[in-house]
Amino acid sequence: MDADSLLPITELKNRAAETVESLAESGRTYVITQHGEAKAVLMDIHDYERWRKAMAMLKLLALGEADVQAGRLVSFDEAFSRAERAIPKKKRRK
């Protein structure tokens, strides 16, 4: 953790608007501390959205890995066959 990214909660309370405004400009992520202990993270909304998408992808990868480990596999041809049956013909023509 970079010492510059630590932000005591008291300072956040006193300079909240300025801190939030600087997030997008600086690209920083702040670790909010309370009584010297890390309690929360403050980041730009765009960074947060990227983080959420990355976490969703990692979750899908973990689920896929669990399926492989458990032997829950189908062939490429079977997967596409199932997909074609699941998608109504009307939607496939578009």
N, C-alpha and C positions, 0 to 999 in steps of 0.2 A: 504494500500500500504506500503510495507516494504521500509524503507528509503534506504537500501542497493541496492534496485532494481531501484532507480531513477538514471538516467544518463543524465546530461546536454548535450545538442546537441553539445556544444563546445568540451566537452571531447570526445564525439563520433567522431567528426571530427578529433581530434588529435590522437585518438587511435582506429580507425575503425577496422583495420585488427586484432589487439590484442583482441578487444572486441568480434568480430565475432568468432574468434578462441576459445575464452573462453566459448561461448554459449553452445556448445555440451558437454564440459567438466563439466560445472557447473550445467547445467539444469536450469539456471536462465532465467527469462524473465525480460527484462529491459523496464522501462517506460522512454521514451525520453522526456525531458523537454526543453522548450524554454521560456526564461524569467520567469522561475519558474513555468510554467504551463505545465501540461501533454499534449503532442501533438501526440505521436505515441508509438507503442510497438515494441520491437525487441525481437524475440524468435528464438530458434533453429528450423530448418526446420521440424524435426520429430515431435516436439511439435505442430508446426503449422498444419501439416497434421492430427494429432490426433484431434486437435481443429476443423478443418474443417469437419471431419467425424462426430464428436459429434454434431456440429451445423446442419449438414444435417439430422441426426437422430432426433434431436429435432424438426426440421421443419416438417418431416414426421409425428411425433407424434402430432404436433399441427394441421396439416391438417386432420389427422384421428379423432382427438377430434372434430374439426369443423364439419366433416361429421356426427359424432354421434349426436352432438347437433342439426344438421339440419335434422336428421332422414334419412340420406342417407346410409342405411344399407341393406345388403343382407345376406342370410343365408350362413353358411359354405359350404353346398352342392352346392348352386348356385354359390358361388365364385369359387370353384374348377371346376364346369361345364364350367363357362366362361373362365377360364384359359386353360382348355383342348381344347376348341374351338379356342382359340387365338394362341395356339402353334401348328405349323404344325406337322403332324404325324411323318414326317421324323426326326425331332429334338427330339421328345418324345422317340423314340426307343433307342437312344444312352445311 
